[in-house]
Amino acid sequence: MSIATCLQDIKKQASFFLKEKIRTAPLALTDVTPVQLLTEESTNGNSSAPDAKPMRLISRAAFEIDDYCRIVPILHRRLAKFEKKQWREPYNSLVLLEHLLTHGHERIADEFQNIKGTAQEMCKFQNDWIIHYSKYL
């Protein structure tokens, strides 16, 4: 193994270590729990849908009252308003909410009865988007 290869491996390990420390810094500096951090990351504006593993962890945590009380406000905040330019956060939140409705505690269904308006806005946005971009397909 060459020195350059060893240095490259060390650089990758150090980069991963630093990224992980930066990601978990809010846990040490604030009252943020790992479940809150997972929920925030799962419902952020990333172009990809939330991963299955974090969603499983969140749905298991939703059975604990403390974690439930930390997950629900994040989802409410993300679903409170729908803006066409920032549609990914509500979309990812709906994906997570669907997973929670299927695999989480039953009180989730009662908690989110009032998001019908947001869901209808997203459906209208999707239909408008399909109509607008279908001419390019």
Phi, psi and omega in degrees: 000130183278164179295322180298319179294318178298316179296322178296318178296318179296320179297317179297316180296317180295320179297314178299316181300314181293319178298319179295319179295320178294321180294323183264002180303320178302332179296321182279329187267341182225189179266028181278133179265163177302325180292321176298316179299316178298318180295316177300315181293323181289333184252014180285183186275024178300152181285344178260154178290160179300147179286155183292320184297310177299324179295322176297316179297319180293318181294324175293319181292333182296345177283341176270131187299321180296314179292321177303315181291346176262332180283313187302314180298328178295313180295319177300317181296317181291329183265357185297323180220149179240122177241135184300326182283339181235058186277345187289324179298309177297324179297310179298326177294321177293324176298314178295319179298319177300317178297318179294323178295328181276320189243352184264194181289149183293340180290347176299318181299318179294323184294327188249033176292335188268012182265013182304319180297316178296318180297321178293320177298319180293322177296317178297318178299316180298316180296317178298319180296316180297315180297316183295315187266354180294335179290342180268349184275000000 
